[in-house]
Amino acid sequence: MNKKMYDDDKLSYTIIKRTLVYALIIVGIILVGFKEPKPLVLGFIFGTSIGILGFRLLELTIKKSLTMTPRRASMYSMGQYLIRYFIYAIVLVIAVLADYINFLTTVLGLSMIKIVIITYTVYDSIVNIFNKK
């Protein structure tokens, strides 16, 4: 396992920084690869920023719920869960209704945190396999 990623006290900041790096690369590809990149880029930036916000809200929810009794933590976590998904729903509705934002790139942006976590987990697994040999 990559000690730098998993043993870091600031794991969420590491994930957010890597997400921003991926996002910059994808925005560059969109700008170079498409004739009308503005709606694609706006949708991607919109989705990525809300995805990062949701990830940060999740981190804060977990930290706060650890200081509560189990029953209260469960109710608090459920409320925060509903708030996060309400935010995601609003973002998706805006992406559908606004003609200046691309829906698919908004969805991709919302998924960026998950993509970063999965790709680095797969990368670490592959590195571990080769280091064992």
BAKEVO-12800 format. One record per atom (N, C-alpha, C, O): residue number from 0; z, x, y; atom name. Coordinates in steps of 0.2 Angstrom, whole numbers, plus 5000, padded with zeros to 4 digits. Layout:
! BAKEVO-12800
+-----+------+------+------+------+
|   n |    Z |    X |    Y | atom |
+-----+------+------+------+------+
| NUM |    Z |    X |    Y |   CA |
...
+-----+------+------+------+------+
//
This chain:
! BAKEVO-12800
+-----+------+------+------+------+
|   n |    Z |    X |    Y | atom |
+-----+------+------+------+------+
|   0 | 5000 | 5004 | 4994 |    N |
|   0 | 5000 | 5000 | 5000 |   CA |
|   0 | 5000 | 5004 | 5006 |    C |
|   0 | 5003 | 5010 | 5006 |    O |
|   1 | 4996 | 5002 | 5011 |    N |
|   1 | 4996 | 5006 | 5017 |   CA |
|   1 | 5003 | 5005 | 5021 |    C |
|   1 | 5004 | 5000 | 5024 |    O |
|   2 | 5007 | 5011 | 5021 |    N |
|   2 | 5013 | 5010 | 5024 |   CA |
|   2 | 5013 | 5009 | 5032 |    C |
|   2 | 5017 | 5006 | 5035 |    O |
|   3 | 5007 | 5011 | 5035 |    N |
|   3 | 5007 | 5011 | 5042 |   CA |
|   3 | 5006 | 5003 | 5044 |    C |
|   3 | 5009 | 5001 | 5049 |    O |
|   4 | 5003 | 4999 | 5040 |    N |
|   4 | 5002 | 4992 | 5042 |   CA |
|   4 | 5008 | 4988 | 5040 |    C |
|   4 | 5010 | 4984 | 5043 |    O |
|   5 | 5011 | 4989 | 5034 |    N |
|   5 | 5016 | 4985 | 5031 |   CA |
|   5 | 5023 | 4987 | 5033 |    C |
|   5 | 5028 | 4983 | 5033 |    O |
|   6 | 5025 | 4993 | 5035 |    N |
|   6 | 5031 | 4996 | 5036 |   CA |
|   6 | 5033 | 4996 | 5044 |    C |
|   6 | 5038 | 4997 | 5046 |    O |
|   7 | 5028 | 4994 | 5048 |    N |
|   7 | 5028 | 4994 | 5055 |   CA |
|   7 | 5033 | 4988 | 5057 |    C |
|   7 | 5032 | 4982 | 5055 |    O |
|   8 | 5037 | 4989 | 5062 |    N |
|   8 | 5041 | 4984 | 5064 |   CA |
|   8 | 5037 | 4979 | 5068 |    C |
|   8 | 5039 | 4973 | 5069 |    O |
|   9 | 5032 | 4981 | 5071 |    N |
|   9 | 5028 | 4977 | 5075 |   CA |
|   9 | 5021 | 4975 | 5071 |    C |
|   9 | 5016 | 4975 | 5074 |    O |
|  10 | 5022 | 4972 | 5065 |    N |
|  10 | 5017 | 4970 | 5061 |   CA |
|  10 | 5012 | 4965 | 5065 |    C |
|  10 | 5006 | 4966 | 5064 |    O |
|  11 | 5015 | 4960 | 5068 |    N |
|  11 | 5011 | 4955 | 5071 |   CA |
|  11 | 5006 | 4958 | 5077 |    C |
|  11 | 5001 | 4956 | 5077 |    O |
|  12 | 5009 | 4963 | 5080 |    N |
|  12 | 5005 | 4966 | 5085 |   CA |
|  12 | 5000 | 4970 | 5082 |    C |
|  12 | 4994 | 4971 | 5085 |    O |
|  13 | 5001 | 4974 | 5077 |    N |
|  13 | 4996 | 4977 | 5073 |   CA |
|  13 | 4990 | 4973 | 5071 |    C |
|  13 | 4984 | 4974 | 5072 |    O |
|  14 | 4992 | 4967 | 5068 |    N |
|  14 | 4987 | 4962 | 5066 |   CA |
|  14 | 4983 | 4959 | 5072 |    C |
|  14 | 4977 | 4959 | 5072 |    O |
|  15 | 4986 | 4958 | 5078 |    N |
|  15 | 4983 | 4956 | 5084 |   CA |
|  15 | 4978 | 4961 | 5087 |    C |
|  15 | 4973 | 4959 | 5089 |    O |
|  16 | 4980 | 4967 | 5087 |    N |
|  16 | 4976 | 4972 | 5089 |   CA |
|  16 | 4970 | 4973 | 5085 |    C |
|  16 | 4964 | 4974 | 5088 |    O |
|  17 | 4971 | 4973 | 5078 |    N |
|  17 | 4965 | 4973 | 5074 |   CA |
|  17 | 4960 | 4967 | 5075 |    C |
|  17 | 4954 | 4968 | 5074 |    O |
|  18 | 4963 | 4962 | 5076 |    N |
|  18 | 4959 | 4956 | 5077 |   CA |
|  18 | 4955 | 4956 | 5083 |    C |
|  18 | 4949 | 4955 | 5083 |    O |
|  19 | 4958 | 4959 | 5089 |    N |
|  19 | 4954 | 4960 | 5095 |   CA |
|  19 | 4948 | 4965 | 5094 |    C |
|  19 | 4943 | 4965 | 5097 |    O |
|  20 | 4950 | 4970 | 5090 |    N |
|  20 | 4944 | 4975 | 5088 |   CA |
|  20 | 4939 | 4972 | 5084 |    C |
|  20 | 4933 | 4973 | 5086 |    O |
|  21 | 4940 | 4968 | 5079 |    N |
|  21 | 4935 | 4964 | 5076 |   CA |
|  21 | 4931 | 4960 | 5080 |    C |
|  21 | 4925 | 4959 | 5080 |    O |
|  22 | 4935 | 4956 | 5085 |    N |
|  22 | 4932 | 4952 | 5089 |   CA |
|  22 | 4927 | 4955 | 5094 |    C |
|  22 | 4922 | 4953 | 5095 |    O |
|  23 | 4929 | 4961 | 5097 |    N |
|  23 | 4924 | 4965 | 5101 |   CA |
|  23 | 4918 | 4967 | 5097 |    C |
|  23 | 4913 | 4966 | 5100 |    O |
|  24 | 4919 | 4969 | 5091 |    N |
|  24 | 4913 | 4970 | 5087 |   CA |
|  24 | 4908 | 4964 | 5086 |    C |
|  24 | 4902 | 4965 | 5087 |    O |
|  25 | 4911 | 4959 | 5084 |    N |
|  25 | 4907 | 4953 | 5083 |   CA |
|  25 | 4904 | 4950 | 5090 |    C |
|  25 | 4898 | 4948 | 5090 |    O |
|  26 | 4908 | 4951 | 5095 |    N |
|  26 | 4905 | 4949 | 5102 |   CA |
|  26 | 4899 | 4953 | 5103 |    C |
|  26 | 4894 | 4951 | 5106 |    O |
|  27 | 4899 | 4960 | 5102 |    N |
|  27 | 4894 | 4964 | 5103 |   CA |
|  27 | 4888 | 4962 | 5099 |    C |
|  27 | 4882 | 4963 | 5101 |    O |
|  28 | 4889 | 4961 | 5093 |    N |
|  28 | 4884 | 4959 | 5088 |   CA |
|  28 | 4880 | 4952 | 5091 |    C |
|  28 | 4874 | 4952 | 5090 |    O |
|  29 | 4884 | 4948 | 5093 |    N |
|  29 | 4881 | 4941 | 5095 |   CA |
|  29 | 4877 | 4943 | 5102 |    C |
|  29 | 4872 | 4940 | 5102 |    O |
|  30 | 4880 | 4947 | 5106 |    N |
|  30 | 4876 | 4948 | 5112 |   CA |
|  30 | 4869 | 4952 | 5111 |    C |
|  30 | 4864 | 4950 | 5114 |    O |
|  31 | 4869 | 4956 | 5106 |    N |
|  31 | 4863 | 4960 | 5104 |   CA |
|  31 | 4858 | 4955 | 5100 |    C |
|  31 | 4852 | 4956 | 5101 |    O |
|  32 | 4861 | 4951 | 5096 |    N |
|  32 | 4857 | 4948 | 5091 |   CA |
|  32 | 4854 | 4941 | 5092 |    C |
|  32 | 4850 | 4938 | 5089 |    O |
|  33 | 4857 | 4938 | 5098 |    N |
|  33 | 4854 | 4931 | 5100 |   CA |
|  33 | 4851 | 4931 | 5107 |    C |
|  33 | 4854 | 4935 | 5111 |    O |
|  34 | 4846 | 4927 | 5107 |    N |
|  34 | 4843 | 4926 | 5114 |   CA |
|  34 | 4848 | 4922 | 5119 |    C |
|  34 | 4848 | 4924 | 5125 |    O |
|  35 | 4851 | 4917 | 5117 |    N |
|  35 | 4856 | 4913 | 5121 |   CA |
|  35 | 4863 | 4914 | 5118 |    C |
|  35 | 4866 | 4910 | 5115 |    O |
|  36 | 4866 | 4920 | 5120 |    N |
|  36 | 4873 | 4921 | 5117 |   CA |
|  36 | 4879 | 4918 | 5120 |    C |
|  36 | 4884 | 4918 | 5117 |    O |
|  37 | 4878 | 4915 | 5126 |    N |
|  37 | 4883 | 4913 | 5130 |   CA |
|  37 | 4888 | 4908 | 5126 |    C |
|  37 | 4894 | 4908 | 5126 |    O |
|  38 | 4885 | 4902 | 5124 |    N |
|  38 | 4889 | 4897 | 5120 |   CA |
|  38 | 4892 | 4900 | 5114 |    C |
|  38 | 4898 | 4898 | 5112 |    O |
|  39 | 4889 | 4905 | 5110 |    N |
|  39 | 4891 | 4908 | 5104 |   CA |
|  39 | 4897 | 4912 | 5106 |    C |
|  39 | 4903 | 4912 | 5103 |    O |
|  40 | 4897 | 4916 | 5111 |    N |
|  40 | 4902 | 4921 | 5114 |   CA |
|  40 | 4908 | 4916 | 5116 |    C |
|  40 | 4914 | 4918 | 5115 |    O |
|  41 | 4907 | 4911 | 5120 |    N |
|  41 | 4912 | 4907 | 5123 |   CA |
|  41 | 4916 | 4904 | 5117 |    C |
|  41 | 4922 | 4903 | 5118 |    O |
|  42 | 4912 | 4901 | 5113 |    N |
|  42 | 4916 | 4898 | 5107 |   CA |
|  42 | 4920 | 4903 | 5103 |    C |
|  42 | 4925 | 4901 | 5101 |    O |
|  43 | 4917 | 4909 | 5102 |    N |
|  43 | 4921 | 4914 | 5098 |   CA |
|  43 | 4927 | 4916 | 5102 |    C |
|  43 | 4932 | 4917 | 5099 |    O |
|  44 | 4926 | 4917 | 5108 |    N |
|  44 | 4932 | 4919 | 5112 |   CA |
|  44 | 4937 | 4914 | 5112 |    C |
|  44 | 4943 | 4915 | 5112 |    O |
|  45 | 4935 | 4908 | 5113 |    N |
|  45 | 4940 | 4902 | 5114 |   CA |
|  45 | 4944 | 4901 | 5107 |    C |
|  45 | 4950 | 4901 | 5107 |    O |
|  46 | 4940 | 4902 | 5101 |    N |
|  46 | 4943 | 4901 | 5095 |   CA |
|  46 | 4948 | 4907 | 5093 |    C |
|  46 | 4953 | 4906 | 5091 |    O |
|  47 | 4946 | 4913 | 5095 |    N |
|  47 | 4950 | 4919 | 5093 |   CA |
|  47 | 4956 | 4919 | 5098 |    C |
|  47 | 4961 | 4920 | 5095 |    O |
|  48 | 4956 | 4917 | 5104 |    N |
|  48 | 4962 | 4917 | 5108 |   CA |
|  48 | 4967 | 4912 | 5106 |    C |
|  48 | 4973 | 4913 | 5106 |    O |
|  49 | 4964 | 4906 | 5104 |    N |
|  49 | 4969 | 4901 | 5101 |   CA |
|  49 | 4971 | 4903 | 5094 |    C |
|  49 | 4977 | 4901 | 5093 |    O |
|  50 | 4967 | 4906 | 5090 |    N |
|  50 | 4970 | 4909 | 5084 |   CA |
|  50 | 4975 | 4914 | 5085 |    C |
|  50 | 4980 | 4913 | 5081 |    O |
|  51 | 4975 | 4918 | 5089 |    N |
|  51 | 4980 | 4923 | 5091 |   CA |
|  51 | 4986 | 4919 | 5093 |    C |
|  51 | 4992 | 4921 | 5091 |    O |
|  52 | 4985 | 4914 | 5098 |    N |
|  52 | 4991 | 4910 | 5100 |   CA |
|  52 | 4995 | 4907 | 5094 |    C |
|  52 | 5001 | 4907 | 5094 |    O |
|  53 | 4991 | 4904 | 5090 |    N |
|  53 | 4994 | 4901 | 5084 |   CA |
|  53 | 4998 | 4906 | 5080 |    C |
|  53 | 5003 | 4904 | 5077 |    O |
|  54 | 4995 | 4912 | 5079 |    N |
|  54 | 4998 | 4917 | 5075 |   CA |
|  54 | 5005 | 4919 | 5078 |    C |
|  54 | 5010 | 4920 | 5075 |    O |
|  55 | 5005 | 4920 | 5085 |    N |
|  55 | 5011 | 4922 | 5088 |   CA |
|  55 | 5016 | 4916 | 5088 |    C |
|  55 | 5022 | 4917 | 5088 |    O |
|  56 | 5014 | 4910 | 5089 |    N |
|  56 | 5018 | 4904 | 5088 |   CA |
|  56 | 5022 | 4904 | 5082 |    C |
|  56 | 5027 | 4902 | 5081 |    O |
|  57 | 5018 | 4905 | 5076 |    N |
|  57 | 5020 | 4906 | 5070 |   CA |
|  57 | 5026 | 4911 | 5069 |    C |
|  57 | 5031 | 4910 | 5066 |    O |
|  58 | 5024 | 4917 | 5072 |    N |
|  58 | 5029 | 4922 | 5072 |   CA |
|  58 | 5036 | 4920 | 5075 |    C |
|  58 | 5041 | 4921 | 5072 |    O |
|  59 | 5035 | 4917 | 5081 |    N |
|  59 | 5041 | 4915 | 5085 |   CA |
|  59 | 5045 | 4909 | 5081 |    C |
|  59 | 5051 | 4909 | 5081 |    O |
|  60 | 5041 | 4905 | 5078 |    N |
|  60 | 5044 | 4900 | 5074 |   CA |
|  60 | 5048 | 4902 | 5068 |    C |
|  60 | 5054 | 4900 | 5067 |    O |
|  61 | 5046 | 4907 | 5064 |    N |
|  61 | 5049 | 4910 | 5059 |   CA |
|  61 | 5055 | 4914 | 5061 |    C |
|  61 | 5061 | 4913 | 5058 |    O |
|  62 | 5055 | 4918 | 5067 |    N |
|  62 | 5061 | 4921 | 5069 |   CA |
|  62 | 5066 | 4917 | 5071 |    C |
|  62 | 5072 | 4918 | 5070 |    O |
|  63 | 5064 | 4911 | 5075 |    N |
|  63 | 5070 | 4907 | 5077 |   CA |
|  63 | 5073 | 4903 | 5071 |    C |
|  63 | 5079 | 4901 | 5071 |    O |
|  64 | 5068 | 4901 | 5066 |    N |
|  64 | 5071 | 4897 | 5061 |   CA |
|  64 | 5076 | 4901 | 5056 |    C |
|  64 | 5080 | 4898 | 5053 |    O |
|  65 | 5075 | 4907 | 5056 |    N |
|  65 | 5080 | 4911 | 5052 |   CA |
|  65 | 5087 | 4911 | 5055 |    C |
|  65 | 5091 | 4913 | 5051 |    O |
|  66 | 5088 | 4909 | 5061 |    N |
|  66 | 5095 | 4909 | 5064 |   CA |
|  66 | 5098 | 4902 | 5063 |    C |
|  66 | 5103 | 4901 | 5065 |    O |
|  67 | 5094 | 4897 | 5060 |    N |
|  67 | 5096 | 4890 | 5059 |   CA |
|  67 | 5099 | 4889 | 5052 |    C |
|  67 | 5098 | 4893 | 5047 |    O |
|  68 | 5102 | 4883 | 5051 |    N |
|  68 | 5104 | 4881 | 5045 |   CA |
|  68 | 5098 | 4879 | 5041 |    C |
|  68 | 5093 | 4877 | 5044 |    O |
|  69 | 5098 | 4878 | 5035 |    N |
|  69 | 5092 | 4877 | 5031 |   CA |
|  69 | 5089 | 4870 | 5033 |    C |
|  69 | 5083 | 4869 | 5034 |    O |
|  70 | 5093 | 4865 | 5034 |    N |
|  70 | 5090 | 4858 | 5035 |   CA |
|  70 | 5087 | 4858 | 5042 |    C |
|  70 | 5082 | 4856 | 5043 |    O |
|  71 | 5091 | 4861 | 5047 |    N |
|  71 | 5088 | 4862 | 5054 |   CA |
|  71 | 5082 | 4866 | 5054 |    C |
|  71 | 5077 | 4864 | 5058 |    O |
|  72 | 5082 | 4871 | 5051 |    N |
|  72 | 5076 | 4876 | 5050 |   CA |
|  72 | 5070 | 4872 | 5048 |    C |
|  72 | 5064 | 4873 | 5050 |    O |
|  73 | 5071 | 4868 | 5043 |    N |
|  73 | 5065 | 4865 | 5040 |   CA |
|  73 | 5062 | 4860 | 5045 |    C |
|  73 | 5056 | 4859 | 5045 |    O |
|  74 | 5067 | 4856 | 5048 |    N |
|  74 | 5064 | 4851 | 5053 |   CA |
|  74 | 5061 | 4855 | 5059 |    C |
|  74 | 5056 | 4852 | 5061 |    O |
|  75 | 5064 | 4860 | 5061 |    N |
|  75 | 5061 | 4864 | 5067 |   CA |
|  75 | 5054 | 4867 | 5065 |    C |
|  75 | 5049 | 4866 | 5068 |    O |
|  76 | 5054 | 4870 | 5059 |    N |
|  76 | 5047 | 4872 | 5056 |   CA |
|  76 | 5042 | 4867 | 5055 |    C |
|  76 | 5036 | 4868 | 5057 |    O |
|  77 | 5044 | 4861 | 5053 |    N |
|  77 | 5039 | 4856 | 5052 |   CA |
|  77 | 5036 | 4854 | 5059 |    C |
|  77 | 5030 | 4852 | 5060 |    O |
|  78 | 5041 | 4853 | 5064 |    N |
|  78 | 5039 | 4851 | 5071 |   CA |
|  78 | 5034 | 4856 | 5074 |    C |
|  78 | 5029 | 4854 | 5077 |    O |
|  79 | 5035 | 4863 | 5073 |    N |
|  79 | 5031 | 4868 | 5075 |   CA |
|  79 | 5024 | 4868 | 5072 |    C |
|  79 | 5019 | 4869 | 5075 |    O |
|  80 | 5025 | 4867 | 5065 |    N |
|  80 | 5018 | 4866 | 5061 |   CA |
|  80 | 5014 | 4861 | 5064 |    C |
|  80 | 5008 | 4862 | 5065 |    O |
|  81 | 5017 | 4855 | 5066 |    N |
|  81 | 5013 | 4849 | 5068 |   CA |
|  81 | 5010 | 4851 | 5075 |    C |
|  81 | 5004 | 4849 | 5077 |    O |
|  82 | 5014 | 4855 | 5079 |    N |
|  82 | 5012 | 4857 | 5086 |   CA |
|  82 | 5006 | 4861 | 5085 |    C |
|  82 | 5001 | 4861 | 5089 |    O |
|  83 | 5006 | 4866 | 5081 |    N |
|  83 | 5001 | 4871 | 5080 |   CA |
|  83 | 4994 | 4868 | 5078 |    C |
|  83 | 4989 | 4869 | 5080 |    O |
|  84 | 4995 | 4863 | 5073 |    N |
|  84 | 4989 | 4860 | 5071 |   CA |
|  84 | 4986 | 4855 | 5076 |    C |
|  84 | 4980 | 4853 | 5076 |    O |
|  85 | 4990 | 4852 | 5080 |    N |
|  85 | 4988 | 4848 | 5085 |   CA |
|  85 | 4984 | 4852 | 5090 |    C |
|  85 | 4979 | 4850 | 5093 |    O |
|  86 | 4986 | 4858 | 5092 |    N |
|  86 | 4983 | 4863 | 5096 |   CA |
|  86 | 4976 | 4864 | 5093 |    C |
|  86 | 4971 | 4864 | 5096 |    O |
|  87 | 4976 | 4866 | 5087 |    N |
|  87 | 4969 | 4867 | 5083 |   CA |
|  87 | 4965 | 4861 | 5083 |    C |
|  87 | 4959 | 4862 | 5084 |    O |
|  88 | 4967 | 4855 | 5082 |    N |
|  88 | 4963 | 4849 | 5083 |   CA |
|  88 | 4960 | 4848 | 5090 |    C |
|  88 | 4954 | 4847 | 5090 |    O |
|  89 | 4964 | 4849 | 5095 |    N |
|  89 | 4961 | 4849 | 5102 |   CA |
|  89 | 4956 | 4854 | 5103 |    C |
|  89 | 4951 | 4852 | 5106 |    O |
|  90 | 4957 | 4860 | 5100 |    N |
|  90 | 4952 | 4865 | 5101 |   CA |
|  90 | 4945 | 4863 | 5098 |    C |
|  90 | 4940 | 4864 | 5101 |    O |
|  91 | 4946 | 4861 | 5092 |    N |
|  91 | 4940 | 4859 | 5088 |   CA |
|  91 | 4936 | 4853 | 5091 |    C |
|  91 | 4930 | 4852 | 5091 |    O |
|  92 | 4940 | 4848 | 5094 |    N |
|  92 | 4937 | 4842 | 5097 |   CA |
|  92 | 4933 | 4845 | 5104 |    C |
|  92 | 4928 | 4843 | 5105 |    O |
|  93 | 4937 | 4849 | 5107 |    N |
|  93 | 4933 | 4852 | 5113 |   CA |
|  93 | 4927 | 4856 | 5111 |    C |
|  93 | 4922 | 4855 | 5115 |    O |
|  94 | 4927 | 4859 | 5106 |    N |
|  94 | 4921 | 4863 | 5104 |   CA |
|  94 | 4916 | 4858 | 5102 |    C |
|  94 | 4910 | 4860 | 5103 |    O |
|  95 | 4917 | 4853 | 5099 |    N |
|  95 | 4912 | 4848 | 5097 |   CA |
|  95 | 4909 | 4844 | 5103 |    C |
|  95 | 4903 | 4843 | 5104 |    O |
|  96 | 4913 | 4843 | 5108 |    N |
|  96 | 4911 | 4839 | 5114 |   CA |
|  96 | 4908 | 4843 | 5119 |    C |
|  96 | 4903 | 4841 | 5122 |    O |
|  97 | 4910 | 4849 | 5120 |    N |
|  97 | 4907 | 4853 | 5125 |   CA |
|  97 | 4901 | 4857 | 5123 |    C |
|  97 | 4901 | 4860 | 5118 |    O |
|  98 | 4896 | 4856 | 5127 |    N |
|  98 | 4889 | 4859 | 5125 |   CA |
|  98 | 4889 | 4866 | 5127 |    C |
|  98 | 4884 | 4869 | 5124 |    O |
|  99 | 4893 | 4869 | 5130 |    N |
|  99 | 4893 | 4876 | 5132 |   CA |
|  99 | 4897 | 4880 | 5127 |    C |
|  99 | 4898 | 4886 | 5128 |    O |
| 100 | 4900 | 4877 | 5122 |    N |
| 100 | 4904 | 4881 | 5117 |   CA |
| 100 | 4901 | 4879 | 5110 |    C |
| 100 | 4900 | 4873 | 5109 |    O |
| 101 | 4900 | 4884 | 5106 |    N |
| 101 | 4897 | 4883 | 5100 |   CA |
| 101 | 4903 | 4882 | 5095 |    C |
| 101 | 4908 | 4885 | 5095 |    O |
| 102 | 4902 | 4876 | 5091 |    N |
| 102 | 4907 | 4874 | 5086 |   CA |
| 102 | 4909 | 4879 | 5081 |    C |
| 102 | 4914 | 4881 | 5079 |    O |
| 103 | 4903 | 4882 | 5078 |    N |
| 103 | 4904 | 4887 | 5072 |   CA |
| 103 | 4907 | 4893 | 5074 |    C |
| 103 | 4912 | 4896 | 5070 |    O |
| 104 | 4906 | 4896 | 5080 |    N |
| 104 | 4909 | 4902 | 5082 |   CA |
| 104 | 4916 | 4901 | 5084 |    C |
| 104 | 4921 | 4905 | 5084 |    O |
| 105 | 4918 | 4894 | 5086 |    N |
| 105 | 4925 | 4893 | 5088 |   CA |
| 105 | 4929 | 4893 | 5081 |    C |
| 105 | 4934 | 4895 | 5081 |    O |
| 106 | 4926 | 4890 | 5076 |    N |
| 106 | 4929 | 4890 | 5069 |   CA |
| 106 | 4930 | 4897 | 5067 |    C |
| 106 | 4935 | 4899 | 5064 |    O |
| 107 | 4925 | 4901 | 5068 |    N |
| 107 | 4925 | 4908 | 5066 |   CA |
| 107 | 4931 | 4912 | 5069 |    C |
| 107 | 4935 | 4915 | 5067 |    O |
| 108 | 4931 | 4910 | 5076 |    N |
| 108 | 4937 | 4913 | 5080 |   CA |
| 108 | 4944 | 4911 | 5078 |    C |
| 108 | 4948 | 4915 | 5078 |    O |
| 109 | 4944 | 4905 | 5076 |    N |
| 109 | 4951 | 4902 | 5074 |   CA |
| 109 | 4953 | 4906 | 5067 |    C |
| 109 | 4959 | 4906 | 5065 |    O |
| 110 | 4948 | 4908 | 5063 |    N |
| 110 | 4949 | 4911 | 5057 |   CA |
| 110 | 4950 | 4918 | 5057 |    C |
| 110 | 4951 | 4922 | 5052 |    O |
| 111 | 4949 | 4921 | 5063 |    N |
| 111 | 4949 | 4929 | 5063 |   CA |
| 111 | 4956 | 4932 | 5061 |    C |
| 111 | 4955 | 4937 | 5058 |    O |
| 112 | 4961 | 4929 | 5062 |    N |
| 112 | 4968 | 4932 | 5060 |   CA |
| 112 | 4968 | 4932 | 5053 |    C |
| 112 | 4970 | 4937 | 5050 |    O |
| 113 | 4966 | 4927 | 5049 |    N |
| 113 | 4966 | 4927 | 5042 |   CA |
| 113 | 4961 | 4932 | 5039 |    C |
| 113 | 4962 | 4935 | 5034 |    O |
| 114 | 4955 | 4932 | 5042 |    N |
| 114 | 4950 | 4937 | 5040 |   CA |
| 114 | 4953 | 4944 | 5041 |    C |
| 114 | 4952 | 4948 | 5036 |    O |
| 115 | 4956 | 4946 | 5046 |    N |
| 115 | 4959 | 4953 | 5047 |   CA |
| 115 | 4964 | 4954 | 5042 |    C |
| 115 | 4964 | 4959 | 5038 |    O |
| 116 | 4969 | 4949 | 5040 |    N |
| 116 | 4974 | 4950 | 5035 |   CA |
| 116 | 4971 | 4951 | 5028 |    C |
| 116 | 4973 | 4956 | 5025 |    O |
| 117 | 4966 | 4947 | 5027 |    N |
| 117 | 4963 | 4948 | 5020 |   CA |
| 117 | 4959 | 4954 | 5019 |    C |
| 117 | 4959 | 4957 | 5014 |    O |
| 118 | 4955 | 4956 | 5024 |    N |
| 118 | 4951 | 4962 | 5024 |   CA |
| 118 | 4955 | 4968 | 5023 |    C |
| 118 | 4954 | 4973 | 5019 |    O |
| 119 | 4961 | 4969 | 5027 |    N |
| 119 | 4965 | 4974 | 5026 |   CA |
| 119 | 4969 | 4974 | 5020 |    C |
| 119 | 4971 | 4980 | 5017 |    O |
| 120 | 4971 | 4969 | 5017 |    N |
| 120 | 4974 | 4968 | 5010 |   CA |
| 120 | 4969 | 4971 | 5005 |    C |
| 120 | 4971 | 4975 | 5001 |    O |
| 121 | 4963 | 4968 | 5005 |    N |
| 121 | 4958 | 4971 | 5001 |   CA |
| 121 | 4956 | 4978 | 5001 |    C |
| 121 | 4956 | 4982 | 4996 |    O |
| 122 | 4956 | 4981 | 5007 |    N |
| 122 | 4955 | 4988 | 5009 |   CA |
| 122 | 4961 | 4992 | 5006 |    C |
| 122 | 4960 | 4997 | 5003 |    O |
| 123 | 4967 | 4990 | 5007 |    N |
| 123 | 4973 | 4993 | 5004 |   CA |
| 123 | 4973 | 4993 | 4997 |    C |
| 123 | 4975 | 4998 | 4994 |    O |
| 124 | 4971 | 4988 | 4994 |    N |
| 124 | 4970 | 4987 | 4986 |   CA |
| 124 | 4965 | 4992 | 4984 |    C |
| 124 | 4966 | 4996 | 4979 |    O |
| 125 | 4959 | 4993 | 4987 |    N |
| 125 | 4954 | 4997 | 4985 |   CA |
| 125 | 4957 | 5004 | 4985 |    C |
| 125 | 4956 | 5009 | 4981 |    O |
| 126 | 4960 | 5006 | 4991 |    N |
| 126 | 4962 | 5013 | 4992 |   CA |
| 126 | 4968 | 5015 | 4987 |    C |
| 126 | 4968 | 5020 | 4984 |    O |
| 127 | 4972 | 5010 | 4985 |    N |
| 127 | 4977 | 5011 | 4980 |   CA |
| 127 | 4974 | 5012 | 4973 |    C |
| 127 | 4977 | 5017 | 4970 |    O |
| 128 | 4969 | 5009 | 4972 |    N |
| 128 | 4965 | 5010 | 4965 |   CA |
| 128 | 4963 | 5017 | 4965 |    C |
| 128 | 4964 | 5020 | 4960 |    O |
| 129 | 4959 | 5019 | 4970 |    N |
| 129 | 4957 | 5026 | 4970 |   CA |
| 129 | 4962 | 5031 | 4971 |    C |
| 129 | 4961 | 5037 | 4968 |    O |
| 130 | 4967 | 5030 | 4974 |    N |
| 130 | 4973 | 5035 | 4974 |   CA |
| 130 | 4977 | 5036 | 4968 |    C |
| 130 | 4980 | 5041 | 4967 |    O |
| 131 | 4977 | 5031 | 4964 |    N |
| 131 | 4980 | 5031 | 4957 |   CA |
| 131 | 4976 | 5036 | 4952 |    C |
| 131 | 4979 | 5038 | 4947 |    O |
| 132 | 4970 | 5036 | 4953 |    N |
| 132 | 4965 | 5040 | 4949 |   CA |
| 132 | 4966 | 5048 | 4949 |    C |
| 132 | 4963 | 5051 | 4946 |    O |
+-----+------+------+------+------+
//
